[in-house]
Amino acid sequence: MNPLVFGPAPASATAVAADMAAVPVGPDLGAVAAQGQLADLIGALLTIALIVAVALLIACAITWALATTNGSWQTAARARTGVLVALGGATLTGAALAWTNWLLDTGASL
């Protein structure tokens, strides 16, 4: 006897699965009290994050160019890392909203 099996499977397992599939599951965004203010706050935070990422990208790119021109390889390497981090931050910030909307749309259609 298998110790992981606690009993026989119910005869109506397919009926239970069919009942579970008929239950509508979706996000209830109306349950949040300040939904409009929350959406505005998230939009403002995403805008600020994108502005900071682009500003850091520009600053690091300028530093990289100047350090390479002057032969400071250590500073150039750190500035290159800053450029890559700023690009990653801007990409993740920009993709966060699209990914969240995709998840909400997919969840609503299930």
Sequence and secondary structure as in RCSB ss.txt:
>XXXX:A:sequence
MNPLVFGPAPASATAVAADMAAVPVGPDLGAVAAQGQLADLIGALLTIALIVAVALLIACAITWALATTNGSWQT
AARARTGVLVALGGATLTGAALAWTNWLLDTGASL
>XXXX:A:secstr
  TT  S   TTHHHHHHHHHTS     GGGSTTHHHHHHHHHHHHHHHHHHHHHHHHHHHHHHHHHHHHT HHH
HHHHHHHHHHHHHHHHHHHHHHHHHHHHHHHHHH 
